[in-house]
């Protein structure tokens, strides 16, 4: 039986065909951008002649990307790199000249550069949608500094707060997510091209120039690490995973609020769905999809970590062709979830009357009663806590409120005397308004403090928008500048 030559039919079917389709989908434009930048640099460095440079650049211009996208894998070439080399050779009319494009580089440094080129705009999309979500939350905050709501711990009513205080907590968390994503973007934005196979090259290339031509901050430094390290995408996936966990928790909160048993948020009609059999239904399907898609993206991210966590530190297929699409699927799904969340809550309406009633129900204001007793009577908090706790127990059993008489009777039982606490003071202390207004501490729920905090978050919003605009402009300008350089060379 004759042994098959590489590539075996099964290898073509299960590896090369899929990788070719993935490469066309994700990397075609990036391949050409790398070729342009490398050819420009080779000419500037005198590694190829001006005439060779012009022939190569003209050949690149003649590539029909739409036709390449339609090409099917037929086994006459190994992958998209070799397919493009064949097409470039065709337009150069000279295999020797076309072959000089590959001087001082390897598929290794090309590949890791491709991956970063693809990721950059996609990460910016996720950052933009996260900014939109955060901005929509801050807009709701500005409308609800005085809106009283119950806060929950361990899923049980705990203390009164305001809708502004509650939503600010989400916005603040998203601000940290944005910081992490921005840092991940900055670390992606370094160029490995010029590392060649793993030790650079003996040709006098200019790595800083190709990095500049493609809009990178700078080249990566150590050539071994340029080819071997995967932290450019694991940092992104880690940052994205933190965001996705937060998104899942926030979506769960809104799903609970949308339950009829809670009935405190009403989503816009465009984001709810009816039932095929139950006419009364208003299903918050957008929130369900947010949670599901975010969970899917988190699972995809964890899948990538599992695939690469114990692989060799070097050029290795485990972190290349087969795994890269999973990174992009995770990134796309994360962006979908965040974008849908931003749109869903933008016009959400809250049942303010129900929230106000629950802000004083279930004895959730009594922490302040215990605090007030401590301040006025100079008692240890454990004693005050016992007095108020006994009052709550009796009132709950009797299905009544904490009266002034009940408070004094319990106080006499616990400390042997009545408290210097009037009926008016008790009434005020048990209101949600008083509870919230007295918490003016940094980060607290008082309207004066949430307004200050909102001002800070709005300032951060400007910083984030400026960062985003600058990075997006850098990418756009780099693409235009590279083509202008090519135009000038081609004449």
N, C-alpha and C positions, 0 to 999 in steps of 0.2 A: 504494500500500500504506500503510495507516494505521500510524503509529508507535505502539508500545506505551507506555502511561503507566507511571510507576514504581508498584509494582515489576513489571518484566517477568516473564512466566511462568517463564522459565528462571532468573531471579534468585531468584524465590520458591522454586523447586524446589531449587536448589543452595546457597542461602544462608539465606534466611529460615526455611524449614521446619526445617533442622538447628539453627539458632541458637535457635529457639523451644523445641525439645525440650531442648537443652543448658541453656537458661536455667531451664526448669522443674525440671530435674534438679538443678542446682547452686545456683541463686540465689533460688528462690521465697521461702523463709523469710527470706533476707537482704533481699530487696526490702521485705518487710513490716516488718522490724525498722527499716530506714532510714526508711520512711514514718512509723512510730510516733515515732521519735526526732525527726524533722524537724517533725512536727506539734506535738509537745510544745513544742519550742523556739520555733516560730513563735508559739504562743499565749503563752508566757512573755515573749516579746519584744514583744508587742503588735502583731505584724505581721498576725495574724488575730485576730478577736474570739473571746472565750470560747465563744460559741455555735457559730461556725464550727469551732473546734477540736474541740468535743464531737461535732458532726455527722461530721466527718472520722474521728475516732477510732472512733466507733461503726460507721461504714461499714467501716473496716479490720477490726474485730472480726467483722463479718458475712461476711467473705470465706470461702468454703469451699475450703480449700486442696486437698482431695482432688478436688473437681470441677475445679479449675483444672489439676491435674496430668493429668486425663483429657482436657482440651481439645485439639483438633487444630487445626493451623494451616489457616485457610481463606482467608487473603488479605485479610480485612476489617480487619486491623490489621497494623502493621509488625512488632512484636515484643512480648515479654512486658511491657515497660514500658507500651506503649499498651493492651495487653489489660487489664492491671491498672487503668489509669486509667479504662477503660470500665466495669469492674466496680465500682470505687469510686464512680464517678458514678452508677451504677445504685442503689447503696445510700444515697448521699447524697440522691438525689432532686432534685438541683440541680447542674447542670453548672458554674455559676459558683463555688459553694462547693467542689466537688470540685477544680476547677481551681486553687484557691488553695493546695492542697497542694504544687504545683510552684513556688511563689514562692521566689525566691532560690536556685534550684538548677538543675542541668543533668543530662542523661543522662551527661555526661562525669564529673562528680564522683560521681554515683550508681554508675556502672560500676566505677570504681577502688575505691570503698568496698565494693561487692559482692564484688569479688575478694579483698580482704583479709579480709572477714568469713568467706568460705568457707574460706580458707586456715588461719585461726587454729586451729580445733579439729583439722584434719587434720595440721597440723605437730605439735601436741601428741601426737597418736596416734603419729607416727613417733618422737618423742622418748621416749615411754613405752616403745615396743618396743625402742628402742636401750638404754634403761636396763635393761630386762629381760635383754637379751642380755649386757650388761656385768655385771649382777648374777649371772647364771648362770656366767659365766667366773670371777668372783671366788669364787664358792662352790667351783668346782673347784680354784682356786688354794689355798684353805684346806686341801684334802685332800691336796695333793701337794708340800709343801715339801721332802720328802726323796726324791721320786720322780726317779731319775736317767734322763735321756734323752739321745740324741745331738742336737746342734744341727747345722744344715746351712748352708753358704754355697755359692753357685753350684750348688745341688742336690746337693752332695757332703758326706759326713760331715766335720764340722769340729772341734767341741769338745764335751765333755760339758756339760750344764746340767741343770736340773730342770724338771719339768712346770710347777711354780709359776712359775718365771722365764719360761718360754715363754708361758704363758697370761696372765701379767701384762703382757707386751708388747702383747698384743691388747687387754686391758682398758684399758691406758693410752692407746692409740690411740683407742679408742672414747670415752674421756673427752674427748679433744680434739674428736672429732666432735660430742659433746654440747654442748660450748662453742660450736662454730660454729653448730649448729642453734638453740641458745638465743638467740644474738645475732641470727640471722636472724628468729626469732620476734619478738624485741623490736622490730626495725625494721619488721616487717610491722604491728605493733600501733600504728600511728598513723593517724589518720582524715582522709581527703582531703575529706570532705563539707564544703561551704561554699566550696570553690574555684570552684564553679559551672563555667562553660564553660572558663575558664582564668585569669580576673583577679578572682575573687570577685564581689561584688555591692554595689549601693548601699543595699540593705536592711540594717538594724541587726541582723544575725544574731549568734548566739553559737556560734561553732565549738567552743569548749571544752565547751559544754553537750552538744551532740550527740555529741561524742567520749566524754564521760563516760557518757551514757545507753547507749551501745553497748559500754562496757567497754574503750575504747581508752585508751592511756596519755595521749595528748594529740592535738590536731590536728597534721597535717603543717603545715609553716610556709609556704614560698613556694607560692603558688597555681599558678604556671606549672609548677613541678616536681611539684606534687601530681598534676597531670593527665598530665605528660609522662614522668616517670621510671619506669623499669621495674626498678630495682634491688631493689625489695621482693620480686620473685620471682626475679631473677637471683642475688641473694645466697643465697636459699634453695636454688636449684638448684645453685649452686656448692658450698654446704655439703653438700648431699645427694649430689652427685657424688663429693666426697671420701670420704664415708661408703661409697658404693657401691663405689668402687675398693677400699677396705679390706675390705668384705664379700666381694667377689670373691676377693681374695687369701686371706682366712681360709678361705673355703669350699674353695678349691683345696688348701690345706694338709690339711684334714680328709679331702678326697677321696683324696689320696695316702696318708694314714695308714690309710684304710679298704681300700686295695688289698691283696689277699692277699699280694703280694710284700713289703709293709711289715707289714701285719697287726698294727697297734698300737692301733687303736680299734675298738670295737664299738658301733654305734648301737642304740637301742631298737628292738624289733620293729616298732613302729608307724610307723617312718620308713624302713624298708627294704622292698623288693619282690622277690618271687620271679620266676621265669621260667616262661613257658608251655611250655617244652620241656626246660629244664635244671634238674633237681630240686635241685641243690646251690647254686643261685644265691641270693645275698643282696645285692641291688643297692642301694647307698646313694642312692636316687632323691631323697630330700629334699635332699641336698647338691647334686645336679645341678640341681634346680629352684631352689634358692637362687641358684646361680651364674647360671642362665639368666634368672631374673626380675630379678636385680640388673643384669645386662647390658642387659636390655630397658629398665629404668628409666633407666640411664645413657644409652642411646641416645635415649630420649625427651627427656631433659634437654638433651642436645647438640642435638637437633632444635629445641628452643625457642630456644637460643642462636643457632643458625643463622638462624632466622626473624626474630629481632629485632635482630641485631647491627649492621646498617647502615641501620636505618629512621630517619625524621625524629624529632627530639626534640619531640614534641607529641602531641596526640590523634590516634591513627592506628590503623586497624583491625588492623594487623599484630600488635599486642600485646593485642588485645581478644578478641572473640567466638570467632574461629577457633582462636586459639592457647591460650586459657585451659584448655580441656579437656585438652590435651596435658600441661600442667603438672600437672593433677590426676591424670591417669593415671600420670605419672611418680612422683608422691608416693604414690599408692596402691600401685604396684608396689614401690617402695622399702620401704614399710611391710610389705608381704607378705613380702618377702625377709628382712627383719630379724626379723620375728615368727617365721617358720619356722625360721630359724637358732637363735633363742633356745630354741625348743621342742626342736629336734633335739639340741642338745648338752647340754641340761639333765641328762639321765640317761646320758650317754655313759660307757662303761667303757673303761679303757685296759689293754693287755696289759703289765703292769708287769715281768714277767720278761723278755720280749723287749726291752723298752726298756732294762732294766738291762744286759743282755748287750751291746747295741749301744752303750751309753755308754762302753764300753772297747774296742770292736772297731775295726778299720781304723786303729789307731794314733792315735786322735783325742785321746789324753791327752798327747801328746808336747810340746805347746806348754809345758806346765808343766815338763817335764823340761828344756827349753831355758832357761826362766826360772830354774829352780833352779840350773842350772850357772852362769848369769850371777851369781846372788846369792852362790853359794858360792865360785866360782873368780875372781870379779871379771874375767871375760872380756867382750869386746864381744859384743853379741847376735848379730852376723853370724857370729862364730866358733862360738858355741854352736849357732846355727841350722845351721851346716854340719855340725858333729859329729852332731847328732841327725838331720839329714836324711840323712846317709850311713848312719847306723844303720838308719833306716827302709828305705832302698833295699835294703840287704843283707838285712835280716830279711824284707822282702817277697819278694825273689827266692828266699830259702831257705825261705820259708813257715814262719817261726818267729817267736818273740817277741824283743824287745830284751833280751838277757841282759847281766849285769854284765861278762862277758868281752868281748862284742862292743863294748860302750860304751868299755871301756878300750883295746881295740885300735884303734878308730877315733880315739879321742882322741890316742893316740900318733902316728897318721898325720897328724893335723891340727895338733896343737900340740907334738908331740915329747915328750909325757909323759902319764902317767895322771892321772885326776881324783881328787880327794879325795872319793870318792863310794862309800859302802858298798852292799852288796847289799840291805840292809834299806831304805836310803834310796831306792834305785832302785825297789824294789818298791812302796813307799808313794807315790812321786812319780807312778807310772804308773796309780794307781787313780783312778777317776772320783770317788770320795768326796773324796779329797784335792784333786783339781782344783777341784771345786765349793766345798768348804769354805773354801779359802784366798782365794776371790774375795769378800771382804767389803766391797769398795769400793762406794760409793754407786751403786745401780743394778745391782749384781752378782748372781751366782747363788747365793751362800751362803744357806742357810736363814735365818740370822739377818737377812740383808738383805732377802730376799723377804718375811719376816714383817713387817719394818718397812714395806716398800713396800705390803704388803696393808693394813696399818693406815691408811696415808695414803689409799689408794684407797677404803677403806670410809668414811673421813671425807668424801671427795668424793661418795660415794654418797648420804650423808645430805643434803649440800648440794643435789645434783641432785633428790632426792626432794622436798625442801622447796620448791625453785623450781617444780617441776612442780605440786605441790599448790596452791601460791599462784596460779599462772597459771590453772589449771583452775577454781579457786574464783572467781577474778575474772570469768571468762566466765560461769559459772553465776549468780553474784550479779548481774551486770549485766543478764542476761536477766530475772531475777525482779524486780529493781528497776524496770526499764523498764515491766513490766506493772503493777506496783504504782502507779507514777505515772499510767499510763493509767487504771487502775481509779478512782483518786482523782478524776481529771478527769471521767470519765464518770459517776461517782457510782453 
